[in-house]
Amino acid sequence: MTSKFCYWHSDRYAGVTCQRCDRRICAECMHTASVGFHCPACVAPQSIHSRRQRTSFSRPSRRFGNISEQSLTTRSLISVNLMAFLLTLLKGGSLGVGGGDITRDFALVGCARVFVFSGECIDGVAGGEWWRMITGGFLHAGVIHLAFNMFLLWMLGSQLERLLGVTSYLLLYFGSLLSGVLGVMLLDPKVLTVGASGAVFGLMGATVVYQLRRGLSPWSNGIGSLLVINLIFTFARPNISVGGHIGGLLGGLLLGWLIDEMHTRDLPTYVKRFVPLVIAITFGIVSIWASRYWYNPILG
């Protein structure tokens, strides 16, 4: 079982893993690298002999059980998105805009169709199609939309998966996805909305929180600029879900801070899992409640 304490400071919490030697290190020992973080030994001058030993030690494990080192969860999420897009194409969608029967039946929407006489919503989240809150996050409006989101998911998710662990990472991902759903229900519940952008914005927010809490500048490694550029595109370009992006970002900031704060405390494992799970479920419940006001969006 891996120790939660720093390799160099046995009395301090080890928040990250060195990307070269896999030692657990605390915030004081972290050195920002082009990919991830390195410990003091891996950034110090080394002899040829020690570098060879270190390379041999840090070779990735091939065991199936070592999930976090292989970024298997992030790869699985990307695979599901790719398969969903392929299914969309097979069901009448196009490379340029997606669409087709799959998008109509599974995209996120508060209310898509109303019964003429009663005014009751019969299609959408307000009509009881709650699965749209999850399935909409795995559909995309064209290959460019898909490629951009999957690139960001791989870049951010593979790092966060290693730092947080599989369970906390999944809670962060789906919690951010549901907070993005809530943003859509509050701002634009009558428009079909697709994409993993809400979850990806949540990952960006969590990454910023993780770095700030360790005294690192988000501007030094580009995550700050990446977030600002994406926010500019959100408001500057048409047909972009402002609610989905901002909702996902806010959810990621909250969950990222909460998960990291709980990991630094000596709390039972089930508490560290249960609290973020409750918050994620709350986002979903409030989204269902908000969807009932499709005829007059709360903030629209």
C-alpha positions in Angstrom: 0.0 0.0 0.0 1.5 3.4 -1.0 2.3 5.7 1.9 0.4 9.0 1.9 3.4 10.8 3.4 6.2 12.5 1.6 9.3 10.5 0.7 11.5 13.4 1.9 9.4 14.7 4.8 7.8 11.7 6.6 5.5 14.0 8.6 4.0 15.8 5.6 1.1 14.8 3.3 2.2 13.7 -0.1 0.0 15.4 -2.6 1.5 14.3 -5.8 3.7 11.6 -7.4 7.1 12.3 -9.1 6.6 11.5 -12.8 10.1 10.0 -13.1 10.7 7.9 -10.0 7.1 7.5 -8.6 8.1 8.8 -5.2 5.3 10.4 -3.2 6.2 14.1 -2.5 4.7 17.0 -0.6 4.1 20.6 -1.9 7.5 21.8 -0.6 9.4 19.1 -2.6 7.5 19.6 -5.9 9.3 21.0 -8.9 7.1 21.8 -11.9 8.2 20.0 -15.0 7.0 20.0 -18.6 4.7 17.1 -17.7 3.6 16.8 -14.1 6.0 17.3 -11.2 9.5 16.0 -10.2 11.0 15.3 -6.8 14.3 16.9 -5.6 16.4 13.9 -6.6 15.1 13.9 -10.2 15.8 17.5 -10.8 19.3 17.4 -9.2 22.4 16.6 -11.3 22.8 12.9 -11.6 25.6 10.7 -12.8 25.2 8.5 -15.8 25.0 5.4 -13.6 22.3 6.9 -11.3 20.3 8.1 -14.3 20.3 4.6 -15.7 19.1 3.2 -12.4 16.4 5.8 -12.2 15.2 5.1 -15.7 14.9 1.4 -14.9 13.0 2.1 -11.7 10.5 4.5 -13.3 9.6 2.3 -16.2 5.8 2.1 -16.3 4.3 -1.0 -14.8 2.6 -3.4 -17.2 0.3 -4.8 -14.7 -3.4 -4.4 -15.4 -4.1 -3.5 -11.8 -1.9 -0.3 -12.0 -4.8 1.7 -13.4 -3.7 5.3 -12.4 -0.3 5.0 -14.0 -1.8 3.8 -17.3 -4.5 6.6 -17.3 -6.9 3.8 -18.1 -9.9 5.7 -16.8 -9.2 8.7 -19.0 -8.7 6.4 -22.0 -11.9 4.7 -21.3 -13.8 8.0 -21.2 -12.3 9.0 -24.5 -13.2 5.6 -26.0 -16.8 6.0 -24.9 -17.0 9.4 -26.5 -15.5 8.1 -29.8 -17.9 5.1 -29.9 -20.8 7.4 -29.3 -19.8 9.6 -32.2 -19.4 6.6 -34.4 -22.9 5.4 -33.5 -24.1 8.9 -34.2 -22.7 8.7 -37.8 -24.2 5.2 -38.3 -27.7 6.6 -37.3 -27.8 9.4 -39.7 -25.3 12.0 -38.3 -22.6 13.8 -40.2 -18.9 14.5 -39.6 -19.6 18.2 -39.6 -22.5 18.7 -37.2 -23.2 15.3 -35.7 -27.0 15.1 -35.3 -29.1 12.2 -36.4 -31.5 10.1 -34.3 -29.0 9.5 -31.5 -28.6 13.2 -30.9 -32.4 13.8 -30.9 -33.1 11.0 -28.4 -30.1 11.3 -26.1 -28.8 14.9 -26.2 -29.3 17.1 -23.2 -32.5 19.2 -23.3 -34.9 20.4 -20.6 -37.9 20.2 -22.9 -37.9 19.2 -26.5 -41.6 18.7 -27.2 -44.8 19.8 -25.6 -48.3 18.2 -25.7 -50.4 20.7 -27.5 -53.5 20.6 -25.4 -52.1 20.5 -21.9 -48.8 22.3 -22.4 -47.1 19.4 -20.6 -43.5 18.7 -21.6 -43.3 15.1 -22.9 -39.7 15.0 -24.2 -36.6 16.0 -22.3 -35.4 16.0 -18.7 -38.6 17.7 -17.6 -40.5 14.9 -19.3 -38.7 12.2 -17.3 -35.9 11.5 -19.7 -33.2 11.9 -17.0 -30.6 9.8 -18.8 -30.1 12.8 -21.1 -28.1 14.5 -18.3 -25.4 11.9 -18.7 -25.7 10.7 -22.3 -25.6 14.3 -23.6 -22.1 14.6 -22.3 -20.8 11.8 -24.5 -22.3 13.2 -27.8 -20.6 15.9 -30.0 -21.6 18.3 -32.8 -19.1 17.2 -35.3 -15.6 15.8 -35.5 -13.9 19.1 -34.7 -16.0 19.5 -31.5 -15.1 15.9 -30.6 -11.4 16.3 -31.3 -11.0 19.5 -29.3 -12.8 18.1 -26.2 -10.9 14.8 -26.3 -7.5 16.5 -26.6 -8.3 18.6 -23.5 -9.7 15.5 -21.7 -6.5 13.6 -22.4 -4.2 16.5 -21.5 -5.9 17.3 -18.2 -7.5 14.0 -17.3 -4.4 11.8 -17.5 -2.7 14.1 -15.0 -5.6 14.4 -12.6 -6.2 10.7 -12.7 -2.7 10.1 -11.4 -2.8 12.8 -8.8 -6.3 12.1 -7.4 -6.8 8.4 -7.9 -9.5 6.8 -10.0 -12.5 7.1 -7.7 -11.9 10.8 -6.9 -11.2 11.5 -10.5 -14.5 10.0 -11.7 -16.4 11.9 -9.0 -14.8 15.1 -10.2 -15.5 14.3 -13.9 -19.2 13.4 -13.5 -19.8 16.0 -10.8 -18.5 18.7 -13.2 -20.6 17.1 -16.0 -23.8 17.4 -13.8 -22.9 21.0 -12.7 -22.7 21.8 -16.4 -26.1 20.3 -16.9 -27.5 22.5 -14.1 -26.0 25.5 -15.9 -27.9 24.5 -19.1 -31.2 24.0 -17.3 -30.9 27.4 -15.7 -30.0 29.3 -18.9 -31.1 27.5 -22.0 -33.2 24.4 -21.3 -35.0 24.2 -24.7 -32.0 23.8 -26.9 -30.4 20.4 -27.6 -26.9 20.5 -26.0 -24.1 18.0 -26.5 -20.5 17.7 -25.6 -18.0 16.9 -22.8 -17.2 20.5 -22.5 -18.9 20.9 -19.1 -16.8 18.1 -17.6 -13.6 19.4 -19.4 -14.1 22.9 -18.0 -14.5 21.2 -14.6 -11.1 19.5 -15.0 -9.5 22.9 -15.9 -11.0 24.4 -12.8 -9.8 21.6 -10.6 -6.3 21.8 -12.1 -6.1 25.5 -11.3 -7.3 24.9 -7.7 -4.7 22.1 -7.3 -1.9 24.3 -8.4 -2.9 27.3 -6.4 -3.2 25.3 -3.2 0.5 24.3 -3.7 1.8 27.7 -4.4 2.2 27.2 -8.1 1.2 29.8 -10.7 -1.4 28.5 -13.3 0.2 30.9 -15.7 3.6 29.3 -15.5 2.5 26.0 -17.2 -0.2 27.4 -19.5 -3.4 26.2 -17.7 -4.3 29.7 -16.8 -4.0 30.9 -20.4 -5.9 27.8 -21.7 -8.8 28.6 -19.4 -9.0 32.2 -20.4 -8.9 31.4 -24.1 -11.7 28.9 -23.7 -13.8 31.4 -21.7 -13.3 34.0 -24.5 -14.5 31.4 -27.1 -17.5 30.6 -24.9 -18.8 34.1 -25.0 -17.5 35.2 -28.4 -18.7 32.4 -30.6 -22.3 31.5 -31.4 -23.9 28.2 -30.7 -21.8 27.7 -27.6 -23.4 26.6 -24.3 -22.5 29.3 -21.9 -24.4 27.6 -19.1 -22.7 24.2 -19.7 -19.2 25.7 -19.7 -19.6 28.1 -16.8 -21.6 25.5 -14.8 -19.0 22.9 -15.4 -16.2 25.3 -14.4 -17.8 26.3 -11.1 -18.6 22.7 -10.3 -14.9 21.7 -11.0 -13.6 24.5 -8.8 -15.8 23.4 -5.9 -15.2 19.7 -6.2 -11.5 20.2 -7.0 -11.1 22.2 -3.8 -13.2 19.8 -1.7 -11.5 16.6 -2.9 -8.0 18.1 -2.4 -8.9 19.5 1.0 -10.2 16.2 2.2 -7.2 14.3 0.9 -4.9 16.4 3.0 -6.9 15.6 6.2 -6.8 12.3 8.1 -10.4 11.3 7.2 -11.8 7.9 6.6 -11.7 6.9 3.0 -15.5 6.5 2.8 -15.9 10.1 3.9 -13.6 11.3 1.1 -15.7 9.5 -1.4 -19.2 10.1 0.1 -19.1 13.9 0.3 -18.2 14.6 -3.3 -20.7 11.9 -4.4 -23.5 13.7 -2.5 -22.6 17.0 -4.1 -22.6 15.5 -7.6 -26.0 13.9 -7.0 -27.2 17.2 -5.7 -26.3 18.8 -8.9 -28.3 16.2 -10.8 -31.4 16.6 -8.5 -31.3 20.4 -8.7 -31.0 20.1 -12.5 -34.2 18.0 -12.7 -36.0 20.5 -10.5 -34.8 23.4 -12.7 -35.8 21.6 -15.9 -39.4 21.9 -14.9 -39.3 25.6 -15.5 -38.4 25.1 -19.2 -41.1 27.6 -20.2 -39.4 30.4 -18.2 -35.7 29.6 -17.5 -34.7 30.8 -14.1 -31.9 33.0 -15.3 -32.9 33.3 -18.9 
